[in-house]
Amino acid sequence: MKPAYRWAVVVCGAMACGRPSSAPSAEPAPAPAPLPRLIATDTLARWQADRPMVVLDVRTDVFTYLKGHLPGAEYLNTETVRASEGGIPTRLLTAGAYRELFGRLGIGFDRPVVIYSAGESHNIDATFVAWLLAGFGHPQVYVLDGGFFKWQLEQRPVVQPYPRLTTASFPDRPFRPESASLPEVQAAMRNGGLLVDARPPDQYAGETGSQMRHGHIPGAINHYWQDDLTQEGFGHVWKPVDQLRQTYAAQGIVPERDIIAYCNSATEASHVYFTLRYLLGYPRVRIYVGSWTEWAEDAALPVAVGR
């Protein structure tokens, strides 16, 4: 759906323009918050020396954090930001729960938040948390390109002591992540929307998987999230923007479409979403939060197989 624009036309008489008016002037609409971005390892190293920030380590296993993490980084397991709802796993929490959690981590709107995960295979944890923070309109969210793996192999500082951080007052802002529910996915399928499946090709084809049924949502295009990465130096980073744009366009995934990304539980989809929405600037991209975990469980919903 294209955004609606309203235009105001003001006509003044020869003597009216320029006079002071007792009528209140219209306040300009607030500018949208900047979108999350990537940050390179060398840039983060410079920032650590000259500005306050919050650094989140979201690697899957807490013991990897205990063995060593970036200076000043605190730990957040991404499974603490999801829970079952109505029996369906990996649903989002309430806005209040997120505000409490982020405040406990010392996150406010007054300083940057830099998120990193393993980098080699789990950028999806970092992009998921970035998507949540963007849902509150946080103005300074960054994902470390290459993650911990690249940072460590570049022989940058890795420490074991925990940071001593105070809690923050996370703003009481509305939580509006760019997400899609099951009915919205079905409506998009009827109205020409484009579904992008971010899972590995064998899961898309129905050859493997953990859910009750294997395959993909009919009509969905498979774009494996790791295909957006390339080897650079010591680790995997995002491909150049021009190359990403060409690759997506070759599959018919273009900015004119209304796009909904899904995977098994929304984390892999968050990586494709990050690429399309934040790196390429696509205007209409959402994440189907229930993803294949919800879809496959409902026997009434259709399933397609094959590559």
N, C-alpha and C positions, 0 to 999 in steps of 0.2 A: 504494500500500500504506500503510495507516495504521500509525503507530508503535505498538509494543507498550509497555505500561506494566506495571511490576511493583509491587505494593503490599505493604508489610510491616506486619503487625499485631502489636503487642506487648501481651501481657497480663501484669500483675503481681499478685502476692498483696498482701494488706493490709500486710505488713511488708517486702516486697521492693523496692517502688519507692522510689527515692531513695537506696538503698545504693550505695556505691562498688563497682564491679565490676572484676574482674581481666581480663575479656574486652575485647579492643580494640574501640573504637567504630568504626562504619562511617564511612568518609570520604565526604563529599558529593561527588556527581559534579561535575566542573568545569563552570562555566557556559560555554555556547557563545560564541565570539568575536562581537563586534558585526559586523553586516553592513556592507558598503560603503555609502556614502551620497553624496549630492550636496553640493557646496559652492558657494556663490554667489561671484561675483567680489569683492564688497565684503568678505565674510568672509575670503577668502583674503588680500586686501590687508592686513587687520588682523593676521592670523596671521603674515604675513611679518615684521612689526615686533616680535613678542614671543615667538616660539617657534621652536625648531629643527624642521626638516621636510625631507623629500625631495620635490622637485618633478620630475616626469617629463614631458618633451615627447615625445609619441608621434606627431607628425604624419608623414604618409607620406614626405615628401621632406626629407632632411637639409638641403638648401640653404635651405629656409624657416626652419629653426632657425638656420643660420649668419647669415641676414639679420637675425634678431631673435627673442628668446624672453623668457619671463618671468624676472625676476631670480632667480638661483639654480637655474634649471632645467637639467637635463642631458638628453641626447638618448637615446632608445631607439626603434629602428625595430621595429615589431611583427613583421616577417618574421624577426627574429633569435630570436623565441621559438617558431618552428615550423620543421619540416623534413619532407622526404619520409620515409616509412617503408613498406617493402615496395613501393615504387614509387608509393604514393598520396601526393599532395602535401598540404602544410599539416597535418601531424600534430603532436601535442604532443610536447615533449621529455621527458626523464626528470626525475624530481624532483631528482636531483643536479645536472643541468645548470641547472635553474632556480635552485637554491640558490646555485650559483657565480655565475650572472649577476646575481641580485639583490644578493648580497653585494658584487660588484664595483661596483654602482651605489650602494653605501652604504646599502642598505635593511636595517634591523633592525626589531625589534618595539617599539622604545623611542620611536619618533617617528612622526608622521603621514606618509603618502604621498599626495600630491595628483597626480593624473594628468590631463593635458589633451591634447586633439587639436585639429584645426582648428575643430570646433564647428559650422560651417555644414553640413558634409556628412559629417564623419568622426568623430563621437562613437564610432563602432564600434571604433576603435582603443583608445580609453581604457577603454571598458567591457570589452573583451577582457582587457586587462592587469589590470584590477580583479578580474575573475573568476579569473584565475590566482593572484593574491595571496590572494584569499579561499579558494582551494583549500588553502592552507597555514594558514589560520586567522589571517591577519594582522588585528590588532584595530583598525587605524586607516587605512582606505583610503577615499579620496574621489575623485570625478570632478568636474572643474570644469564647472559648468552653463553652457553657452554657449561653452566652449572659448576658444581663442586669439582667434578672430574677435571675440567679445563683449568680451574683455579689451582688445584693441587699439582697437576703436571707442569704448570708454569713455575712451580716452586715458590708460590706466594705463601704468606704466613698462614699456618694452621695451628690452632690452639685447643686446649682442653678446658680451661676454666670457664665457668658459666658467667655471663654478664649479669650485673646487678642493675636491673631496670625497675623503675617505678611504674605503677599503673597510670593510665591516662584516661581522660574523659573522652571516650569516643563520641562524636557528635550524634545527636538524636536526629539523624537524617532518614528519610524513607529508603527502604531497600527495594530497588527495582532492577534486578539483574535481567539482562536480555535473554530471556528463557522462553521455552514453549512447553505447554502441557500436551497431554495425549490428544484431547479434542482439537487443540490448535494445530497439531501435526496432521490430523485427519483433514482439517479444513484446508490446510496448505496443499495437501495432496489433491484435493478436489479443485483448487483454484490456481493451479499452475506453480505452486511453490516448489523449491528444489531441496531435496534431502541429500545430505552428504554423510556417508558412513566413514568414520575415521579409523575403523578397526583394521587389523591385518587382513590381507586378501583371503587367507584360508578361512577366517571366521565369516567374512562377508559371503563367501561362496557356500557356506554351510558345511564345510568339511571338518570343522572342529568348533569347540565352544563349551561353555560351562552351563548355559541356560537349558531350559526344558526343550526348547526347539532351536534348531540351528538355521542360519541363513540371514537374510536381511529384509528390510522393509521394501516392498515392491516399488520400483522406480528410483530407488536411491543410487547415487553414484559413489563408488568406492574411491576415497582418497586417503591412503594410509598416512597417519600423522607424521611418522618418521621420514616420509619422503620429502618433508619440508626442510630437513637438515642435511648438512654436508660436512665432510671432514675438513677441518682447518687447523693446521698446526697440531696441537696436542689433544684436541677434542672436537666434538660435533657442535656446530653452530647453525643458525638459520641461514638458508641460502640467500643470495642477494635478492632484493625486492623485485627487480625486473625479471629475474629467472622464475621467482615464485608466481608472479603475475602471468607469465606465459604458460607455465605448467597448469595453473588452474583454468585459464581461458581455454586451453586445448581440450579440457574435459567439459567445457560448457558451463563452468562455474565462474560466472561473470557478475560484476557489481549490479547489473540491472535486475538480477533475480532476487526474490525473497528466499533467503537461504536458512535452513535449519540443519545444524550439525548434530550427530548423535554417535554413540559408540556403545560400550557395555554399561557404563555408569556415569557418563558425562565428563570424565577426566580427559580421556583421549580427544573427545570432541572439543574440549576447551583449548587444546593446542591448535587445532584447525581454526577454531573461532578466533584465537589470538592472532593467527597469521592473517586471516581474511579481514577481520574488523580493525585490528590495531596496526598491523604492518602495511596492509594493502589499502586500508581505508574504505572497505565495502560498507555501505550504509545500512543494510538490512540483513543482519546475521543474528541468529539466536541459537541457543543450545536446548535440545530436548532432554530435560533433566532425567526423566524416567528411562530414556534410551532403550537399548535392547533388553535390559533386565525387566522392564515393565512390559514391553511389547511382546516378547516371546512367551510370557507367562499366560497371556490371554489367548486362549485357543480360538476365539472368535475373530482375531485379527489375522490378516493374510500374511504369508511368509513366502519370499522368493529365494531360490538357491541358484548357484552357478556363478561363474566369474564373468 
